[in-house]
Amino acid sequence: MRLKLITLTALFITVISIAQETTKPEDTSLSGQFDKIYRTSTTYQTYKVISKDKFLQLKQNVLDSLKNSKELVIEKNGLLNTERENTKKTLETLNDTKNKLATAIKKEGSISLLGAQVSKTTYNLILWTIILVLLLSLAYFIFKYTRNNILTKKAKSDLIEVESEYEKHRKKSIEREQKLRRELQDEINKQRNS
């Protein structure tokens, strides 16, 4: 019976200790380790006494944590520098892209005219001015041609009329001259015969 009681007590203590370990996990942070050493250390007058092994273990844990922190800081600084370089490259690429965009917009908004870049508005203004001047010149020359053509036709008809009058006048003059010559010849003949 005694063996059963001892076994039952040992089993009960084991269950309680396991329950305590599983219910409260140990804090492995530096703060938790300092708290554990403070709780487990003994007190001498107003001082806490800790064992050398615990102190050395704590020291090693602190140094490892500092080393890990330094490595983490170095890693983060490396990442930060990499990100700064990437940001710088991205800004350079952005500025280059902006310059190319501005050049493309300027090129798109302009036309090469006789080797000079001219804006499309100015080009359109020059083009329409030239077209308008050419149309006005064409209208002027058509007007002048039509007017001169009318004047030429009128001059030709007047010339034909004058020529016909001249021809009539010439015929009349020839007839008169012939008549006068006949009369003169008749008179001469009369004078000879008389």
matplotlib code that plots the C-alpha trace (Angstrom):
import matplotlib.pyplot as plt

x = [0.0, 2.8, 4.2, 1.0, 0.8, 4.4, 3.7, 0.4, 2.2, 5.0, 2.5, 0.5, 3.6, 4.8, 1.4, 1.4, 4.9, 4.1, 0.9, 2.9, 5.5, 3.0, 0.7, 3.4, 6.0, 9.4, 10.1, 13.4, 13.8, 16.5, 14.0, 12.5, 16.0, 16.8, 13.5, 14.2, 17.7, 16.2, 13.5, 15.9, 18.7, 19.2, 19.2, 22.1, 21.3, 20.0, 21.9, 20.9, 23.3, 23.3, 25.4, 28.3, 26.9, 23.6, 25.5, 27.8, 24.8, 23.0, 26.2, 26.4, 22.8, 23.1, 26.2, 24.5, 21.5, 23.7, 25.6, 22.3, 21.0, 24.2, 23.9, 20.3, 21.3, 24.0, 21.6, 18.9, 21.5, 22.6, 18.9, 18.5, 21.5, 20.3, 16.9, 18.5, 20.5, 17.4, 15.5, 18.3, 18.4, 14.6, 14.7, 17.4, 15.3, 12.2, 14.1, 15.4, 11.9, 10.5, 13.2, 12.4, 8.7, 9.2, 11.3, 8.7, 5.9, 7.9, 8.7, 5.1, 3.9, 6.3, 7.1, 10.4, 10.1, 13.1, 15.3, 13.8, 11.5, 8.2, 5.1, 2.1, 0.1, 2.7, 3.1, -0.7, -0.7, 2.1, 0.5, -2.9, -1.4, 0.5, -2.7, -4.7, -2.1, -2.0, -5.8, -6.0, -3.2, -5.1, -8.3, -6.5, -4.9, -8.2, -9.8, -7.1, -7.1, -10.9, -10.8, -7.9, -9.6, -12.8, -10.7, -8.8, -12.0, -13.5, -10.2, -10.3, -13.9, -13.1, -10.1, -12.2, -14.8, -12.1, -10.5, -13.8, -14.4, -10.8, -11.4, -14.6, -12.8, -9.9, -12.2, -14.1, -10.7, -9.6, -12.8, -12.6, -9.0, -9.9, -12.8, -10.5, -7.9, -10.5, -11.8, -8.3, -7.6, -10.8, -9.8, -6.3, -7.8, -10.2, -7.3, -5.4, -8.2, -9.2]
y = [0.0, 2.3, 1.7, 2.6, 5.8, 6.8, 6.0, 8.0, 11.0, 10.9, 10.7, 13.6, 15.8, 15.0, 15.9, 19.2, 20.1, 19.2, 21.3, 24.2, 24.0, 23.8, 26.5, 29.1, 29.1, 30.5, 34.0, 33.7, 37.4, 39.4, 41.0, 37.7, 36.2, 39.2, 38.7, 35.0, 35.6, 38.2, 35.8, 32.8, 34.7, 34.8, 37.9, 38.9, 42.0, 44.4, 42.8, 40.0, 37.2, 35.3, 32.3, 32.7, 30.1, 32.0, 35.3, 33.9, 32.4, 35.7, 37.5, 35.1, 35.6, 39.4, 39.3, 36.9, 39.2, 42.3, 40.4, 39.4, 43.0, 44.3, 41.8, 42.8, 46.5, 45.8, 43.8, 46.5, 49.2, 47.1, 46.8, 50.5, 51.4, 49.0, 50.6, 54.1, 53.1, 51.6, 54.8, 56.8, 54.7, 54.8, 58.7, 58.8, 56.6, 58.7, 61.9, 60.3, 59.1, 62.6, 64.1, 61.6, 62.3, 66.0, 65.5, 63.2, 65.7, 68.5, 66.4, 65.3, 68.9, 70.2, 69.6, 70.0, 72.8, 73.6, 72.0, 74.0, 72.6, 74.6, 74.0, 72.5, 75.6, 77.8, 75.2, 75.2, 79.0, 79.2, 76.5, 78.1, 81.5, 80.1, 78.3, 81.5, 83.6, 81.1, 81.0, 84.8, 84.9, 82.3, 84.3, 87.5, 85.8, 84.2, 87.6, 89.3, 86.5, 86.7, 90.5, 90.5, 87.8, 89.8, 92.9, 90.9, 89.5, 93.0, 94.4, 91.6, 92.3, 96.1, 95.3, 93.2, 96.0, 98.6, 96.4, 96.0, 99.8, 100.3, 97.9, 99.7, 103.0, 101.7, 100.4, 103.8, 105.6, 103.4, 103.9, 107.7, 107.7, 105.7, 108.0, 111.0, 109.5, 108.9, 112.3, 113.6, 111.4, 112.5, 116.1, 115.4, 113.7, 116.6, 119.0, 117.1, 116.8, 120.2]
z = [0.0, 0.8, -2.6, -4.2, -2.1, -3.1, -6.7, -6.5, -4.9, -7.4, -10.2, -8.7, -8.3, -11.9, -13.3, -11.3, -12.4, -16.0, -15.8, -14.4, -17.1, -19.9, -18.6, -18.2, -21.0, -20.1, -21.4, -23.3, -24.0, -22.3, -20.1, -19.2, -18.4, -16.2, -14.4, -13.9, -12.5, -10.1, -9.0, -8.6, -7.0, -3.3, -1.1, 1.1, 3.2, 0.5, -2.4, -4.7, -5.1, -8.4, -9.3, -11.7, -14.1, -14.4, -14.7, -17.5, -19.3, -19.1, -20.3, -23.2, -24.0, -23.9, -26.1, -28.5, -28.6, -29.1, -31.9, -33.5, -33.1, -34.7, -37.6, -38.0, -38.0, -40.5, -42.7, -42.4, -43.3, -46.3, -47.3, -46.7, -48.8, -51.5, -51.4, -51.6, -54.6, -56.2, -55.4, -56.9, -60.0, -60.2, -59.9, -62.6, -64.8, -64.0, -64.9, -68.1, -69.0, -68.3, -70.6, -73.3, -72.8, -73.1, -76.2, -77.7, -76.9, -78.3, -81.4, -81.7, -81.4, -84.0, -87.7, -89.5, -92.0, -94.1, -91.4, -88.5, -85.9, -86.1, -83.9, -85.6, -85.0, -86.7, -89.5, -90.1, -90.0, -92.6, -94.7, -94.8, -95.4, -98.4, -99.6, -99.2, -101.0, -103.8, -104.1, -104.1, -106.7, -108.8, -108.5, -109.4, -112.5, -113.5, -113.2, -115.2, -117.8, -118.2, -118.3, -120.8, -122.8, -123.0, -124.0, -126.6, -128.1, -128.2, -129.7, -132.3, -133.2, -133.3, -135.5, -137.8, -138.0, -138.5, -141.2, -142.9, -142.8, -144.0, -146.8, -147.7, -147.5, -149.6, -152.2, -152.2, -152.4, -155.2, -157.0, -156.5, -157.6, -160.6, -161.3, -160.9, -163.2, -165.8, -165.5, -165.7, -168.6, -170.3, -169.7, -171.0, -174.0, -174.5, -174.3, -176.9, -179.2, -179.0]

ax = plt.figure().add_subplot(projection="3d")
ax.plot(x, y, z, "-o")
ax.set_aspect("equal")
plt.show()
